[in-house]
């Protein structure tokens, strides 16, 4: 069994790529996303409810991940052929349940009346079909290659790790050792983004290197794009890549920490120092737009 290292809780700010992306996008959004409990203007519960809003693309990704997790757990127990009809029926039920129970931003902000199965399920199904038809899946089904007892499928927790001593989060989907190498695979239902996802791959390698005390060269981080076609992006890493990544994490952690009045306790400075973005296009898709009273851009 592959064991992850554990950490004693500390409140200090922890870097993550998502966190820094939000920070770079809009400081006010960053405040709502990470410091809702300090807000003097709106009740925390209102901010948290907006934070929880989902979208069609987000929910498509979340459902696909959930089904793949179930699929991999089954595969770790038995390599018998998958009954695809049953799998898709199951996926359809899950999708319908989410369409009924989740609050979608598109509905909340009155862009659509409702979200139906047809808005989400076709892409979930396409992603699953592509995965099942991929060489990667065949490889996963090969008991001569795989050590199923050593698979880590969606490790619990938030992916906490240390990068050059700094607290950071890199949440990985799937880790599996194959012979001398450690594969880390991340499933994506969205568009390819070489720069963003390339950096994410280095983060996964740093995470795996820390938790399993391995050299980066033996780690194989892979992003598997599932839709519209199956496609993989992989990086072969060298020690210097991890060093450069650690430097990036250091700079970005310092940038975000500069917005804290107490860095150790991760207490933010006052809200007025987190300005709203001047790029109104970003607001069009932001969950918090009712708080900023941003009017839609007229076209
Ligand atoms: S609506 Fe615009 S200004 Fe307000 S938090 Fe979102 S991105 Fe920032």
Boltz pocket constraint, residues with backbone or C-beta under 6 A from the ligand:
constraints:
  - pocket:
      binder: B
      contacts: [[A, 25], [A, 26], [A, 27], [A, 28], [A, 29], [A, 30], [A, 32], [A, 275], [A, 276], [A, 277], [A, 279], [A, 282], [A, 283], [A, 284], [A, 286], [A, 287], [A, 288], [A, 289], [A, 290], [A, 292], [A, 294]]
      max_distance: 6.0
